[in-house]
């Protein structure tokens, strides 16, 4: 849980509500130094192919410079491929590797069954079939071409996660748009690049839902390791959210809705001095809807934000927040959030406002409850012009 200073929490809250892409593990930028595998609070997993540790997303890892994907003359001598998610070709993989002088391959490593332990025919050499799609191929090697073995010295980053069904996912590197990839009907996406310079790098991910609502940008800062494949898995872009009204009488029903991963549980939390939680299930298109009885909410400014739960162990962070006013009157009837009277509510007003945080300064106590607090901050956000 983020435990920064009050200033940091309020500042990041403002940037979040404004839609400025800062990293959120609740609302904080993560720095991940080089490591074998790290499980984040947002369930993202980072693995380094070449560190010699077989991590969650890997099936093998022989260490730096050893994941060559070369041919192995037996099951025990097979060699890990350069991506650490598969092995190179080997005798015993049930694929005839003519280019490695195999005469047969029956999927085992024993003698006396017409195919020897070294994949040589124990009777007659079977005719080769150059037209067979398995001849000389490398099994389960994404992006590999038949007859080729990827370089074990390539610096590559592989990013996998979940966004919204059929959505275009924007990938940012160090704050600049770097590329896009499309999520499938289940909201899964993958993006691979070898065009990133090794070193500390910020990767950001965002998407637009089917209604045109932008997600919050989820970002990670970590070290891209030279001559290794760095994999970021379980990138979970938070749900989008919108409200059916910006002002609503207390006791009426308000609709909160958005889009996320299909068939997951969505938790929408409403804040106004206290937290009130609601939940819904997304449908096959990832759409979710909540009818909120505002009689259960506090009068005045409220903000709502949502996350989704993929499993008991994995959930996204909160997405972008939405504000609405509950009760008679409106934020316009309170003290003016334009504290410097320049006709705008922007960072200048926010900076002045923070000086009186927690005090009884009537100039910045917009809701007149006796204290400059989150209620007043919500009103400032409601009136924000930028």
Buried (B, 14 or more C-beta within 10 A) or exposed (E): EEEEEEEEBBBBBBEBBBEEBBBBBBBBEBEBEBBBBBBBBBBBBBBBBBBEBBBEBBEBBBEBEEBBBBBBBEBEEBBBBBBBBBBBBBBBBEBBBBEBEBBBBBEEBEEEEEBBBBBBEEEEEEEEEEEEEBBBBBBEBEEBEEEEBBEBBEBBBBBBBBBBBBBBBBBBBEEEEBEEBEBEEBBEBBBBBEEBEBEEBBBBBBBBBBEEBBBBBBBBBBBBBBBBBBBBBBBBBBBBBBBBBEBBEBEEEBEBBBBBBBEBBBBBBBBBEEEBEBEBEBEEBBBBBBEBEBEEBBBBBBBBBBBBBBEEEBBBBBBBBBBBBBBEEEBEEBBBBBBEEEEBBBEEBBEEBBEBBEEEBEEBBBBEEEBBBBBBBBBBBBBBEE
